Amino acid sequence: LRTGLQELGFNTGRSATPIIPVILGEDTLTFRFWRALFDRGIFTNAAVRQAVAPGCSLLRTSVIATHTAAQIDRVLEAFEEVGRDRGVLP
């Protein structure tokens, strides 16, 4: 998932754990992105000011051993679609 997100052009920071941040920066963008993913059946956690530094809002994603390659591909497709819709990706 991390590699796929990076290849799409998302900033995943330096995390080396199963929790993969997708740094979006702005609180409003982060919440709108979260909602668009949620509406597509993808669950993430939004972290905004007070939990993270101003301008560093992010979505927290995670992968566990029972996730299949098909599920990860579906998540990547949703991130790409929402990223383009929200202007995060070109």
N, C-alpha and C positions, 0 to 999 in steps of 0.2 A: 504494500500500500504506500509506504513512504517513497519508494523509488518511483512508483506511478504518479504520485502527486507532484514530486519534484520534476519529473519529465513533462508533466502538463504545464509547469511553470509556477506552481505554488511554493511559497516560502514555508518550509517545515522546520526552520531553525536548526538547532544542533542536537536535538533530542535523540538519544540512542536507546530508548525504551519502547515498550509496546504502545505507549501513549504518544501519539504523533500530533504535534500542534500544526495547525494551518493558520499562519499569522496573516490577518487581514487588515489590522491597523485601527480602523474606525469602529466605534461601538455600534452605530446604526447599521453600517454595512454588515458587521458580524451578525447582528440579530436577524437582518433580512436574509442573509445567506443561510443561517441556521434554519429559519422557517422554510425557505425554499427546499432545502434538503429534507427537512422533516415531512413536508408535503409529498415528497417523492419516496418516503419510507426509509430514509436514512437518518439514524440517530447519532447526533454529536452533542457535545456540551459547549456552550458559549462561555468564554471567560472575558470579562470586560473590566473597565476601571474599578479600582479597589482590589480586585483579584490579580490584575496585571498592571503594569505601568501605563500611563496615558499614551495613546497612539500604538499600543501593542496588543489590541484585542485579538482574540484568536478562537478558533474552534479546536476542541480536543477530540481526537479520534483514537480508537484503539482496535487492535486486532487480537483475537485469541485463537488457539489451536484449532477450534472447530469451525472457523470461517473457511469457506471453500474459495477456490480460485474464481469461480463464477460470481460469488458474492462480492469479492473484492473488485472484480471487473465492473460489476453493477455500481458499486460505490464510486469508482473512478469515473464512470460515465456520468453519474449524477453531478459529481464535483465539476467535471468539465462543462456540462450543460449550464449549471448555475453560475460557474465562473465566467462564462461568456455572456450570459444574460445580465450579470451584475457588473460587467466591465472590469473584472479582475484579471481575466485572461483576454488576450487579443482575439 
